[in-house]
Amino acid sequence: MEMNYFKPQFLKFIVVGILNTVFSYIVYAVLIYFHVPYIIAGIIQTILGVLFSFKTFGSFVFKQKSKNVFLRFCLGYTFLSVFYIVGLRLIHMLYTNSYVDGIIVLIPYVLLSYFVNKKYIFKDKK
């Protein structure tokens, strides 16, 4: 299966993914600034990030807004949320700067998110 990485949809995914990542990290950083424990900040960041991401990915990248897609999106992001929070905890055990921890965990989270969105949530109907 060949994938053309220069298709407009892929480029939109990258741009929207960056926007979603910045939004999520700002939420996390603001919560840390106000002394919210990093695990709680991660949970809140994830919930708000999922809602924001559904709107942006669904509207701008994949042009899908049906309830069925939202259900798949929620299920996919439940999995991704567990991945993120476990990753946040593991990184925090090694490196205790909560600001940096959030950035480190976002890297594999974003890559896994692309795969889950493309192959499971917003898969082509063929």
Secondary structure, DSSP 8 states (H G I E B T S, - for coil): ----TTSHHHHHHHHHHHHHHHHHHHHHHHHHHTT--HHHHHHHHHHHHHHHHHHHIIIIIS----HHHHHHHHHHHHHHHHHHHHHHHHHHHH---HHHHHHHHHHHHHHHHHHHIIIIIS----
